[in-house]
Amino acid sequence: MASSYQELNCIGRGTQGSVYTVRHLEESVTYVLKRMHIAESEQRRAALLEAETLQRLQHPGVVGYRDTFVDGEYLSLVMEYCEGGDLASRIAANRDRPFAEEQILQWVAQLALALHHVHERGVLHRDLKTQNVFLTAAGQIKLGDFGIAKQIAPQSAPTLSGALTATCVGTPYYMSPELFRGEAYGGKSDAWALGCVLFELVARRRAFQSPNLNSLSVKVMRGEHGPLPPCYSSSLHDLVRSLLAVQPSNRPSISSLLSHPMLRRHVVAFGDATLGPHGEAAQLAHAALAALRSQLLALGLYVGTSGSSTSRSSIAAAAAEESALRTRYEGLQSYLQRTVWDRIGWTAKHLAKEKKDDVKPAVTAGYELKAGMGGVVSLHSDADWSAALQLTKDSNVAMVVDFTAVWCGPCQRIAPLFAELAQQHGNALFVKVDVDELEDVMHSCEVLAMPTFQIYKGGEKVDTLTGANEKKLVDMVTEHLS
């Protein structure tokens, strides 16, 4: 079998073996060959299990199996080659450019379909991460690397909702709280990892970061992930948080995720494009297409050319309704940005950017900040923020911070109360920080949602309130400033 392939390039090395691109001499097709050492019995068992697992998981969303052969002390697994690289590399390349929300939803829908298929076959992936999610040249998602996948008892499939195992494996940054707690886990652990992948697509950084494993485990078990960029919809934020719920019972199953309003139309569109007359059927194994068709039928999301359990018209109507709701939501955001700021005496950030010559110089000195006491002072730079913090140290002045955003409805509603409190407590400094304008400040202050109110004394944060709760805001300010 080895003589059928020409080795091209080594594209990776690891503890389990090496990975190469190879060309099949007769087919003139490029594949990936994973060569694993099997001198030890445990190595042989693991390599054969990975090959067997991949061979059974034929699906358009899973890296395709091509061949397996033994050459001396090595087992070679030949798989589909994904020209687009892995998702981790794509995220790194877009570090300074956010992905479009629709692109993120499209990728997550495809990944959820692949993971659902894997779970239906009674398999836990257990190592879902951006490095194990691949892209074709056309940008389609492919789930790969089943080196530590776990087969669960057949009676526990097809959803794995009740299937549990206890072996602690995986990449720490993507491990679920139940894994860190040493508890039994099931399909919801893969759902957590999917949430970590979704977070990375949205934030372009890992959800949980720490210099050592102990502090990382604490963050994960508490669900203390980093803040989400405010440029995405609240619905997408909610989807991320639901997948990163600390308790498995509070996380959606992969099956229910596929019917989520934000993902359903992307699932239908993928099925229609792949199985339809103009799809990629000719490039996919018949078994993979059959698996996708059966999967979508079971979910009630298959739209065939001759009709199906869910008609094309009903799917189109649902997609149109969702699109209309999104348009109205975005229209409301635009209206608030154009009108509400003017009513309460604040200047919208986009106007400040367009008319830089009309904007007053940034506040950078303590006496200028003091002059603003009795009202709300807007901070427009990191230097402003540093000066405000320094004032709390040098002059023993308490600072109350309103972390807000132009697009945040609750922020607009509570703003007049914040201004009123500033007038009542003229001995304190009340400042406003636009999280879109000072994103680094938002991250350093661990702001996870808007609005967030924080109080600083002596340069240190002493209290935090998240949400537009008027009574709690009054009580917090009164407690610290009276």
C-alpha positions as CSV (number, residue, x, y, z in Angstrom):
1,M,0.0,0.0,0.0
2,A,2.8,2.4,0.8
3,S,4.0,2.1,-2.8
4,S,0.7,3.7,-3.9
5,Y,1.6,7.1,-2.4
6,Q,4.3,9.6,-3.1
7,E,5.4,11.6,0.0
8,L,5.2,15.4,-0.5
9,N,5.8,17.4,2.7
10,C,5.8,16.8,6.4
11,I,3.2,19.2,7.9
12,G,3.3,18.1,11.5
13,R,5.0,16.1,14.2
14,G,3.7,15.0,17.6
15,T,4.0,12.4,20.3
16,Q,1.8,10.0,18.4
17,G,3.6,10.3,15.1
18,S,4.1,12.4,12.0
19,V,1.8,13.9,9.4
20,Y,2.5,14.2,5.7
21,T,0.8,15.3,2.5
22,V,1.0,12.5,0.0
23,R,-0.1,12.0,-3.6
24,H,-1.9,8.9,-4.8
25,L,0.0,7.8,-7.8
26,E,-2.9,6.4,-9.8
27,E,-5.6,8.9,-8.7
28,S,-3.3,12.0,-8.8
29,V,-5.2,13.2,-5.7
30,T,-3.5,14.8,-2.6
31,Y,-4.2,13.2,0.8
32,V,-2.9,13.5,4.3
33,L,-1.0,10.5,5.8
34,K,-0.7,10.2,9.5
35,R,2.1,7.7,10.4
36,M,1.9,6.3,13.9
37,H,4.4,4.1,15.8
38,I,2.9,0.8,16.9
39,A,5.8,-1.1,18.4
40,E,4.1,-1.2,21.7
41,S,0.8,-3.0,22.1
42,E,-0.9,0.1,23.6
43,Q,0.3,2.2,20.6
44,R,-1.1,-0.4,18.2
45,R,-4.4,-0.5,20.0
46,A,-4.8,3.3,19.9
47,A,-3.8,3.7,16.3
48,L,-6.1,0.9,15.1
49,L,-9.0,2.4,17.2
50,E,-8.4,5.9,15.6
51,A,-8.5,4.3,12.1
52,E,-11.6,2.3,12.9
53,T,-13.4,5.3,14.4
54,L,-12.7,7.5,11.4
55,Q,-13.8,4.8,9.0
56,R,-17.2,4.5,10.7
57,L,-17.7,8.3,10.9
58,Q,-18.4,9.0,7.2
59,H,-20.0,12.4,7.0
60,P,-19.5,15.6,4.9
61,G,-18.5,17.4,8.1
62,V,-15.9,14.9,9.2
63,V,-12.4,14.5,7.6
64,G,-12.8,11.6,5.1
65,Y,-11.2,8.2,5.6
66,R,-9.2,6.9,2.6
67,D,-7.0,4.0,3.6
68,T,-5.0,2.2,6.4
69,F,-1.9,0.0,6.1
70,V,0.9,-1.2,8.2
71,D,4.5,-0.7,7.1
72,G,7.0,-2.3,9.6
73,E,6.6,-0.7,13.0
74,Y,4.2,2.0,11.7
75,L,0.5,2.2,10.9
76,S,-0.4,4.8,8.3
77,L,-3.8,6.4,8.2
78,V,-4.7,8.1,4.9
79,M,-7.3,10.9,5.1
80,E,-8.8,13.7,3.2
81,Y,-6.6,16.7,2.7
82,C,-8.1,20.1,3.8
83,E,-6.3,22.8,1.8
84,G,-7.7,25.6,3.9
85,G,-5.6,24.6,7.0
86,D,-7.0,24.5,10.5
87,L,-9.3,27.0,12.3
88,A,-6.6,28.0,14.7
89,S,-4.4,29.3,11.8
90,R,-7.4,31.1,10.3
91,I,-8.2,32.9,13.6
92,A,-4.5,33.9,14.0
93,A,-4.5,35.3,10.5
94,N,-7.6,37.4,11.4
95,R,-6.3,38.6,14.8
96,D,-7.0,42.2,13.9
97,R,-10.1,41.7,11.7
98,P,-13.3,40.3,13.3
99,F,-15.1,37.6,11.4
100,A,-18.5,38.4,10.1
101,E,-21.3,37.1,12.4
102,E,-22.9,35.2,9.6
103,Q,-19.5,33.5,8.8
104,I,-19.2,32.4,12.5
105,L,-22.7,31.0,12.6
106,Q,-22.1,29.1,9.3
107,W,-19.0,27.5,10.6
108,V,-20.5,26.6,14.0
109,A,-23.6,25.1,12.3
110,Q,-21.4,22.9,10.2
111,L,-19.3,21.9,13.2
112,A,-22.4,21.1,15.3
113,L,-23.7,18.9,12.5
114,A,-20.4,17.0,12.4
115,L,-20.3,16.6,16.2
116,H,-24.0,15.5,16.3
117,H,-23.2,12.8,13.8
118,V,-20.2,11.7,15.9
119,H,-22.4,11.5,19.0
120,E,-25.1,9.6,17.1
121,R,-22.5,6.9,16.4
122,G,-21.8,6.6,20.1
123,V,-18.5,8.4,20.1
124,L,-17.1,11.2,22.2
125,H,-14.5,13.3,20.5
126,R,-12.9,14.5,23.7
127,D,-10.3,16.8,22.0
128,L,-12.4,19.3,20.1
129,K,-10.3,22.5,19.6
130,T,-9.5,24.9,16.8
131,Q,-6.4,23.0,15.9
132,N,-8.6,19.9,15.2
133,V,-11.1,21.7,13.0
134,F,-10.1,22.0,9.4
135,L,-11.2,24.0,6.3
136,T,-11.5,22.9,2.7
137,A,-10.5,25.2,-0.1
138,A,-14.1,26.3,-0.3
139,G,-14.2,27.2,3.4
140,Q,-16.3,24.2,4.6
141,I,-15.7,22.9,8.1
142,K,-14.2,19.4,8.7
143,L,-13.9,17.8,12.1
144,G,-10.7,15.7,12.5
145,D,-8.2,14.0,14.8
146,F,-10.0,11.3,16.7
147,G,-6.8,10.1,18.4
148,I,-8.4,10.1,21.9
149,A,-12.0,9.7,20.9
150,K,-14.1,7.4,23.2
151,Q,-16.6,4.8,22.1
152,I,-19.6,4.7,24.5
153,A,-21.9,1.8,25.0
154,P,-24.3,1.4,22.0
155,Q,-27.4,1.7,24.2
156,S,-26.2,5.2,25.2
157,A,-26.2,6.4,21.6
158,P,-27.7,8.1,19.6
159,T,-27.5,11.3,21.6
160,L,-25.0,10.5,24.4
161,S,-27.2,12.5,26.7
162,G,-27.0,9.8,29.3
163,A,-23.7,8.3,28.4
164,L,-20.9,9.0,30.8
165,T,-17.2,8.2,31.1
166,A,-14.5,9.2,33.6
167,T,-11.1,9.2,31.9
168,C,-9.5,12.7,32.1
169,V,-8.2,13.5,28.7
170,G,-8.1,16.5,26.3
171,T,-6.4,19.9,25.9
172,P,-6.6,21.9,29.2
173,Y,-7.8,25.1,27.5
174,Y,-10.9,23.3,26.2
175,M,-11.6,20.9,29.1
176,S,-15.0,21.2,30.7
177,P,-15.5,21.9,34.4
178,E,-16.7,18.4,35.1
179,L,-13.4,17.1,33.7
180,F,-11.4,19.4,36.0
181,R,-13.6,18.3,38.9
182,G,-12.9,14.6,38.2
183,E,-16.6,13.8,37.6
184,A,-18.1,11.6,35.0
185,Y,-18.8,13.4,31.7
186,G,-20.7,12.9,28.4
187,G,-21.7,14.7,25.3
188,K,-22.1,18.0,27.1
189,S,-18.4,18.0,27.6
190,D,-17.9,18.2,23.9
191,A,-20.6,20.9,23.9
192,W,-18.4,22.9,26.3
193,A,-15.4,22.5,23.9
194,L,-17.6,23.7,21.1
195,G,-18.4,26.8,23.2
196,C,-14.7,27.4,23.6
197,V,-14.2,27.2,19.8
198,L,-17.2,29.6,19.3
199,F,-15.7,32.0,21.8
200,E,-12.4,32.0,19.9
201,L,-14.1,32.7,16.7
202,V,-15.9,35.7,18.3
203,A,-13.1,37.1,20.5
204,R,-10.1,35.8,18.5
205,R,-8.5,34.6,21.7
206,R,-9.0,31.7,24.1
207,A,-12.0,31.8,26.4
208,F,-9.8,30.8,29.4
209,Q,-6.2,31.8,29.7
210,S,-3.8,31.4,32.6
211,P,-0.1,31.0,33.2
212,N,-0.5,27.6,35.0
213,L,-2.9,24.7,35.2
214,N,-4.1,25.3,38.7
215,S,-5.3,28.8,38.1
216,L,-6.7,27.7,34.7
217,S,-8.8,25.0,36.4
218,V,-10.2,27.5,38.9
219,K,-11.3,29.8,36.1
220,V,-12.9,27.0,34.2
221,M,-14.7,25.6,37.2
222,R,-16.0,29.1,38.0
223,G,-16.9,29.8,34.3
224,E,-14.7,33.0,34.4
225,H,-14.1,33.4,30.7
226,G,-12.9,36.7,29.1
227,P,-15.2,39.4,27.9
228,L,-16.9,39.1,24.5
229,P,-16.4,41.9,21.9
230,P,-19.4,44.2,21.8
231,C,-19.5,44.3,18.0
232,Y,-21.6,41.1,17.8
233,S,-25.3,40.7,18.6
234,S,-26.6,39.9,22.1
235,S,-28.1,36.7,20.7
236,L,-24.6,35.5,19.7
237,H,-23.3,36.5,23.2
238,D,-26.1,34.5,24.7
239,L,-25.3,31.4,22.6
240,V,-21.7,31.5,23.7
241,R,-22.6,31.8,27.4
242,S,-25.1,29.0,27.1
243,L,-22.5,26.6,25.8
244,L,-20.1,27.7,28.6
245,A,-22.5,27.1,31.4
246,V,-20.6,25.6,34.3
247,Q,-23.3,23.0,35.0
248,P,-23.7,20.4,32.2
249,S,-27.5,20.4,32.8
250,N,-27.6,24.1,31.8
251,R,-25.8,23.6,28.5
252,P,-27.7,22.8,25.3
253,S,-27.2,19.4,23.8
254,I,-25.7,19.3,20.3
255,S,-29.1,18.1,19.0
256,S,-31.0,21.0,20.4
257,L,-28.3,23.4,19.2
258,L,-29.0,22.5,15.6
259,S,-32.5,23.8,16.0
260,H,-31.4,27.0,17.6
261,P,-32.9,30.0,15.7
262,M,-29.5,31.4,14.9
263,L,-28.2,28.2,13.5
264,R,-31.2,26.4,11.9
265,R,-31.1,28.3,8.6
266,H,-27.4,27.6,8.2
267,V,-27.9,23.9,8.9
268,V,-30.7,23.9,6.2
269,A,-28.6,25.9,3.8
270,F,-25.6,23.5,4.2
271,G,-27.8,20.4,3.7
272,D,-29.4,22.0,0.6
273,A,-26.0,22.9,-0.9
274,T,-24.4,19.6,-0.2
275,L,-27.3,17.3,-1.2
276,G,-29.0,19.5,-3.8
277,P,-28.6,19.2,-7.6
278,H,-25.9,21.9,-7.6
279,G,-24.1,20.7,-4.4
280,E,-20.8,18.8,-3.9
281,A,-22.4,15.3,-4.1
282,A,-20.0,14.1,-6.8
283,Q,-17.0,14.8,-4.5
284,L,-18.3,13.0,-1.5
285,A,-18.7,9.3,-0.7
286,H,-22.2,8.0,-1.0
287,A,-22.1,6.8,2.6
288,A,-21.3,10.3,3.8
289,L,-24.2,11.9,1.8
290,A,-26.6,9.2,3.0
291,A,-25.5,9.9,6.6
292,L,-26.2,13.6,6.2
293,R,-29.5,13.0,4.6
294,S,-30.6,10.7,7.3
295,Q,-29.4,13.1,10.0
296,L,-31.3,16.1,8.6
297,L,-34.5,14.0,8.1
298,A,-34.3,12.9,11.8
299,L,-33.9,16.5,12.8
300,G,-36.7,17.7,10.5
301,L,-34.4,20.0,8.6
302,Y,-34.0,18.2,5.3
303,V,-35.3,20.0,2.2
304,G,-35.2,17.6,-0.8
305,T,-36.0,18.2,-4.4
306,S,-39.2,16.1,-4.1
307,G,-40.3,17.4,-0.8
308,S,-39.6,16.1,2.8
309,S,-40.9,16.1,6.3
310,T,-40.2,19.8,6.5
311,S,-41.2,21.7,3.4
312,R,-39.0,24.1,1.6
313,S,-41.6,26.9,2.0
314,S,-41.8,26.5,5.7
315,I,-38.0,26.7,6.1
316,A,-37.9,29.7,3.8
317,A,-40.7,31.4,5.8
318,A,-38.8,30.7,9.1
319,A,-35.6,32.1,7.6
320,A,-37.5,35.2,6.3
321,E,-39.0,35.8,9.7
322,E,-35.6,35.5,11.4
323,S,-34.1,37.9,8.8
324,A,-36.9,40.4,9.4
325,L,-36.4,40.3,13.2
326,R,-32.6,40.8,12.8
327,T,-33.3,43.8,10.5
328,R,-35.6,45.4,13.0
329,Y,-33.1,44.8,15.8
330,E,-30.3,46.4,13.8
331,G,-32.6,49.3,12.9
332,L,-33.4,49.9,16.6
333,Q,-29.7,50.0,17.3
334,S,-29.2,52.5,14.6
335,Y,-32.1,54.6,15.8
336,L,-30.7,54.7,19.4
337,Q,-27.3,55.6,18.1
338,R,-28.7,58.5,16.1
339,T,-31.1,59.9,18.7
340,V,-30.8,58.9,22.3
341,W,-27.3,60.1,22.8
342,D,-28.3,63.6,21.7
343,R,-31.3,63.6,24.1
344,I,-29.1,63.0,27.2
345,G,-26.4,65.4,26.1
346,W,-23.7,62.9,25.0
347,T,-21.9,62.8,21.7
348,A,-22.0,59.6,19.8
349,K,-18.6,58.0,19.1
350,H,-19.1,57.8,15.4
351,L,-19.7,61.6,15.2
352,A,-16.6,62.2,17.3
353,K,-14.5,60.2,14.8
354,E,-15.9,62.0,11.8
355,K,-15.3,65.4,13.3
356,K,-12.0,65.0,15.1
357,D,-11.2,68.7,14.8
358,D,-14.4,69.6,16.8
359,V,-13.6,67.3,19.7
360,K,-12.1,68.8,22.8
361,P,-8.6,67.6,23.7
362,A,-8.4,64.4,25.8
363,V,-8.6,64.9,29.6
364,T,-5.1,63.9,30.9
365,A,-4.5,66.0,34.0
366,G,-5.9,65.6,37.5
367,Y,-7.1,69.2,37.9
368,E,-9.1,68.9,34.7
369,L,-10.8,65.8,36.0
370,K,-11.5,67.6,39.3
371,A,-13.1,70.4,37.3
372,G,-15.6,67.9,35.9
373,M,-16.7,66.6,39.3
374,G,-20.4,67.2,39.8
375,G,-21.1,65.9,36.3
376,V,-20.2,62.9,34.1
377,V,-16.7,63.0,32.5
378,S,-16.2,61.1,29.3
379,L,-12.8,59.3,29.0
380,H,-11.5,59.0,25.4
381,S,-8.0,57.5,25.8
382,D,-5.9,55.1,27.9
383,A,-4.2,58.3,29.1
384,D,-7.5,59.6,30.4
385,W,-8.1,56.3,32.2
386,S,-4.6,56.3,33.8
387,A,-5.1,60.0,34.9
388,A,-8.4,59.2,36.5
389,L,-7.0,56.2,38.4
390,Q,-4.0,58.3,39.5
391,L,-6.4,61.0,40.9
392,T,-8.0,58.4,43.2
393,K,-4.6,57.7,44.6
394,D,-3.2,61.3,44.9
395,S,-6.4,63.1,46.0
396,N,-8.2,60.3,47.9
397,V,-11.1,60.8,45.5
398,A,-13.6,57.9,44.8
399,M,-14.3,57.2,41.2
400,V,-17.5,55.7,39.8
401,V,-17.2,54.3,36.3
402,D,-20.0,53.6,33.9
403,F,-18.9,51.1,31.2
404,T,-21.3,51.7,28.4
405,A,-21.9,51.3,24.6
406,V,-23.7,53.2,21.9
407,W,-25.7,50.1,20.9
408,C,-26.7,49.0,24.4
409,G,-30.4,49.8,25.2
410,P,-30.2,49.3,29.0
411,C,-27.1,51.6,29.0
412,Q,-29.2,54.4,27.5
413,R,-32.1,53.9,30.0
414,I,-29.9,54.1,33.1
415,A,-27.7,57.0,31.9
416,P,-29.9,59.8,33.3
417,L,-29.8,58.2,36.7
418,F,-26.0,58.0,36.6
419,A,-25.8,61.7,35.7
420,E,-28.2,62.5,38.6
421,L,-26.0,60.6,41.0
422,A,-23.0,62.5,39.7
423,Q,-24.7,65.8,40.7
424,Q,-25.7,64.5,44.1
425,H,-22.2,63.3,44.9
426,G,-20.0,66.2,43.8
427,N,-17.2,65.0,46.0
428,A,-16.6,61.9,43.8
429,L,-15.5,61.5,40.2
430,F,-18.1,60.0,37.8
431,V,-16.7,58.9,34.5
432,K,-18.1,57.2,31.4
433,V,-16.1,54.7,29.3
434,D,-17.3,53.6,25.9
435,V,-16.2,50.0,25.6
436,D,-15.9,50.2,21.8
437,E,-13.6,53.2,22.2
438,L,-11.5,51.9,25.1
439,E,-11.5,48.1,24.5
440,D,-8.2,47.5,26.3
441,V,-9.6,49.3,29.4
442,M,-12.7,47.1,29.3
443,H,-10.5,43.9,29.2
444,S,-8.2,45.0,32.0
445,C,-11.2,45.9,34.2
446,E,-12.8,42.5,33.4
447,V,-16.0,43.9,32.1
448,L,-18.2,41.1,30.8
449,A,-21.5,42.8,30.0
450,M,-23.0,46.2,29.6
451,P,-23.8,48.3,31.5
452,T,-21.2,47.6,34.2
453,F,-20.6,50.0,37.1
454,Q,-17.4,50.0,39.1
455,I,-16.1,52.0,42.1
456,Y,-12.4,52.7,42.6
457,K,-10.7,54.0,45.7
458,G,-6.9,54.5,46.1
459,G,-6.4,53.2,42.5
460,E,-8.1,49.9,43.3
461,K,-11.5,48.5,42.3
462,V,-13.7,48.1,45.4
463,D,-17.1,47.2,44.0
464,T,-18.8,46.1,40.7
465,L,-22.4,46.0,39.5
466,T,-23.4,44.5,36.2
467,G,-26.8,45.3,34.7
468,A,-29.2,48.3,34.6
469,N,-30.7,47.8,38.1
470,E,-31.4,51.4,39.3
471,K,-32.0,50.4,43.0
472,K,-28.8,48.4,43.2
473,L,-26.8,51.3,41.5
474,V,-28.2,53.8,44.0
475,D,-27.5,51.5,46.9
476,M,-23.9,50.8,45.8
477,V,-23.1,54.5,45.2
478,T,-24.7,55.5,48.5
479,E,-22.8,52.8,50.5
480,H,-19.4,53.9,49.2
481,L,-19.8,57.7,48.9
482,S,-22.0,58.6,51.9
